[in-house]
Every structure is written in C-alpha cells, then in structure tokens.
Amino acid sequence: MSDESNDYVVTGVMKLIPGTIAPRAIVVGDPKRANYLASLMEDAKCVAKCREFYTYTGTYKGKKVTVASHGIGGGGASMCFEELIKAGVRVIIRAGTCGSIQPEYREASLIVATGAVRSDGVSDRLIPREYPAVADFRVVSALVSQLKYEKSKDSSLNYAVGLCTTEGPFYDGPLGNKNDFWRKSGVLAIEMEVSVLYVIASIRGIQAGAILNVDNYIF
C-alpha cells in the first residue's frame, strides 16, 4: 500500500493505522479474549482485523487503551509486538495463561513475570542469547501494586512474582523438555510468548510486562 493512493500508512500484517492505536496496549493470545476485554472499555471499536490479529481501541477509566490478539507462539506474536510499536504503542502488557511448574501455584494463581528463559525459538534470531529477556520495572511495580490491592480485598488470591520460561514447541519430541530442570532452578511457569515480548520491547525502547493466569499444574 503506497502513500500516493492513501492519506495514511498501515502496518504490513495487522493493518494497523497509526492514530487509531493507543500508547498503552494489552495483548492476549485468543481473539475472543481481545473481544471480551474490549467489552469492558468505553467506546471500544475494532480498528483492525486480519488473520489471528484482532485489534480494538477504547477508553478504560479515562485512559485510551488498545487491546490486540497475537495468536499462539513467538513467531506470530513477534509480528504483533513489532507492529503495535510501529503504530505508536509505548507500553505493552501481555495478559495470558501459563502452566505452573511449582506446586504452590495451582489453577487460578497469577504470575507476574519479571523475566523469561529464552527458549522461544525466535528471539535468538534477533539478538544474541546473552541478551536478557526482562520486564520493565515500572510495569512490574504497577502490576504487583494492583495485586496487593486485590489481595487486601480477597485473601484467597494467590500470586507470585518471578521468572517464567518461554518455549517454542507445545508438544515434546524426541529431545523431551527441560521442565523439571527449570522447576529446580526456581522458574515459576511455562508459556509461549513472554520472552519474545521482553526482548523486542527492550531493543525497541518501550516498556513491557506480563501477568499470567495459571490454567494447569504441569507435573
């Protein structure tokens, strides 16, 4: 799409139009979750829809917010993160699910990921493995503060703050997996996109964080 035939430029995959995207974004895997989050906002509109990428912008508690779905896995999710940034997003929070690898965090526990093991199969094509995948401390602080507030109202809320591992494959092959190794190393959970988000956010100079809902204990 060229500038000569349009008075705006859209991003290549998600078809985002700068100006319709808020500086703050929440990203989720499932388009249905994006639609549900949009229903919680005021004046939410679907501003782009392409493949698994559904994008909505609205207002929540007086703040303009964009919600976008990124599908499953780091490859597709990386396109979502990169194009949101190109469209003007400066803070991205992933609200997703994970499998717990620590027995004290069962279903419905929440994990704030301060960093991630880079087993995603994507980020090592962007930058050397020595580069860490870490959240922005301001986003982590905001998420933890909100969880402390929620726990003051509901003492049954169980949450943790720490590391997750981001894996490329969902199913094991002949090589097996390192889940027990990561458990012994103090990693809290396993999921498929966080390390990609954190690496991209760091190299592009934006803030990022993640809050993950435990939907199963994998052992």
C-alpha positions in Angstrom: 0.0 0.0 0.0 1.6 3.3 -1.1 1.3 6.7 0.3 0.3 8.0 -3.2 -3.1 6.3 -3.0 -3.8 6.7 0.7 -3.6 9.5 3.2 -2.3 7.0 5.8 0.1 4.2 6.1 -0.9 0.8 7.5 1.4 -1.8 9.1 2.1 -4.8 6.9 0.4 -7.7 8.7 -2.1 -6.4 11.2 -3.2 -3.5 9.1 -2.9 -1.0 11.9 -3.5 2.6 11.2 -1.3 5.0 13.3 -3.7 7.4 15.1 -6.2 4.6 15.9 -3.7 2.9 18.3 -3.3 4.0 22.0 0.1 4.4 23.6 -0.8 1.6 26.1 -1.7 -1.9 24.8 -2.8 -5.2 26.4 -2.0 -8.2 24.3 -3.7 -11.6 24.6 -3.5 -14.8 22.6 -7.1 -15.5 21.7 -9.2 -13.1 19.6 -12.2 -14.0 21.8 -10.3 -12.7 24.8 -9.5 -9.5 23.0 -13.2 -9.0 22.2 -14.1 -9.6 25.8 -11.6 -7.1 27.1 -12.9 -4.6 24.5 -16.4 -5.1 26.0 -15.1 -3.8 29.4 -14.0 -0.5 27.8 -16.0 2.6 26.8 -16.5 3.4 23.2 -14.4 0.4 22.1 -14.0 -0.1 18.3 -12.5 -2.8 16.3 -9.8 -0.8 14.4 -8.2 -3.7 12.6 -8.8 -7.4 11.9 -6.5 -9.7 10.0 -5.9 -13.5 10.5 -5.5 -14.1 14.2 -4.8 -10.4 14.9 -7.9 -8.6 16.2 -7.3 -5.1 17.5 -9.6 -2.8 19.5 -9.2 0.7 20.9 -11.3 2.3 23.6 -11.2 4.0 26.9 -10.8 2.5 30.4 -11.0 4.7 33.5 -10.3 7.7 31.4 -7.2 6.2 29.6 -7.1 5.3 26.0 -6.1 1.6 25.6 -5.6 -0.7 22.7 -6.2 -4.5 23.0 -4.8 -6.9 20.4 -4.7 -10.6 20.0 -1.4 -12.2 18.9 -2.2 -15.9 18.5 -0.1 -18.8 19.8 3.7 -18.8 19.8 6.5 -16.4 19.5 6.7 -16.1 15.7 3.3 -14.7 15.1 3.3 -12.8 18.4 6.5 -11.0 17.4 4.7 -9.5 14.4 2.0 -8.2 16.7 4.5 -6.6 19.1 6.6 -5.1 16.3 3.6 -3.6 14.5 2.0 -2.2 17.7 5.3 -0.4 18.4 5.4 0.9 14.8 1.9 2.2 15.3 2.8 4.2 18.4 2.5 1.9 21.4 4.9 2.6 24.2 3.7 0.2 26.9 2.7 -3.5 26.2 1.3 -5.8 28.9 0.7 -9.4 28.0 -2.3 -10.9 29.8 -2.1 -14.6 29.2 -2.2 -18.1 30.5 0.6 -20.4 31.7 1.3 -23.8 33.1 2.7 -23.7 36.6 5.8 -25.7 37.3 5.8 -25.0 41.1 3.2 -26.9 43.2 2.2 -24.0 45.4 0.8 -22.2 42.3 -2.2 -24.1 41.1 -5.1 -23.2 38.8 -6.3 -19.5 39.1 -3.0 -18.4 40.6 -1.4 -15.3 39.0 2.2 -14.9 37.9 3.9 -11.5 37.3 6.8 -12.4 35.1 9.9 -10.3 35.9 11.9 -12.1 33.2 11.8 -15.2 31.0 14.0 -18.0 29.8 14.6 -17.5 26.1 13.7 -20.9 24.8 11.2 -19.4 22.3 13.0 -20.1 19.1 12.5 -16.6 17.8 14.4 -14.0 19.9 17.8 -15.6 19.2 17.3 -14.6 15.6 17.0 -11.0 16.7 19.9 -10.7 19.2 22.5 -12.9 20.8 21.4 -15.4 23.5 23.4 -13.4 26.2 20.9 -10.6 25.9 18.3 -10.9 28.8 14.5 -11.0 28.5 13.4 -8.8 31.3 10.3 -6.8 32.1 10.3 -3.1 32.7 10.4 -2.4 36.4 7.7 0.2 36.2 5.3 -2.2 34.7 6.1 -4.9 37.2 5.7 -2.4 40.1 2.3 -1.4 38.8 1.1 -5.0 38.4 2.3 -6.0 41.8 0.7 -3.0 43.4 -2.6 -3.9 41.9 -2.3 -7.5 43.0 -1.5 -6.4 46.6 -4.7 -4.2 46.5 -6.8 -7.1 45.2 -5.4 -9.5 47.8 -6.3 -7.0 50.5 -9.9 -7.4 49.4 -9.7 -11.2 48.8 -7.2 -13.1 50.9 -7.6 -16.2 48.8 -5.9 -14.6 45.9 -2.6 -16.5 45.2 0.1 -14.8 43.2 3.8 -14.9 42.6 6.5 -12.6 41.1 9.4 -14.2 39.3 10.6 -16.0 36.2 8.8 -17.9 33.5 10.2 -19.9 30.6 9.0 -19.2 27.1 9.0 -22.4 24.9 8.7 -22.7 21.2 7.0 -26.1 20.8 3.8 -27.0 22.6 4.3 -30.8 22.3 7.5 -32.7 23.1 9.6 -34.5 20.5 12.5 -37.0 20.9 14.5 -34.3 22.7 12.0 -34.1 25.5 11.8 -31.0 27.7 13.6 -29.2 30.5 10.5 -28.6 32.7 11.9 -30.4 35.7 15.3 -28.6 35.3 13.5 -25.2 35.3 11.4 -26.2 38.3 14.6 -27.0 40.2 16.0 -23.6 39.1 13.1 -21.7 40.6 11.3 -20.8 37.4 7.6 -20.4 38.2 5.7 -21.2 35.0 5.9 -22.1 31.3 4.2 -20.2 28.4 5.0 -19.3 24.7 5.4 -15.5 24.1 6.8 -13.5 27.1 10.5 -13.7 26.3 9.8 -12.6 22.7 7.8 -9.6 24.0 10.5 -8.6 26.5 13.4 -8.8 24.0 11.5 -6.8 21.4 10.4 -4.2 23.9 14.0 -3.7 25.2 15.6 -3.4 21.8 12.8 -1.1 20.5 12.9 1.1 23.7 9.4 0.6 25.1 8.1 -0.7 28.4 6.6 -4.3 28.7 5.4 -6.6 31.4 3.2 -9.7 31.7 0.6 -11.1 34.1 -0.2 -14.8 33.6 -3.2 -16.9 34.8 -2.2 -20.4 35.8 -4.6 -22.8 33.9 -2.8 -26.0 34.9 0.0 -27.5 37.0 2.0 -29.5 34.5 3.5 -32.2 36.8 
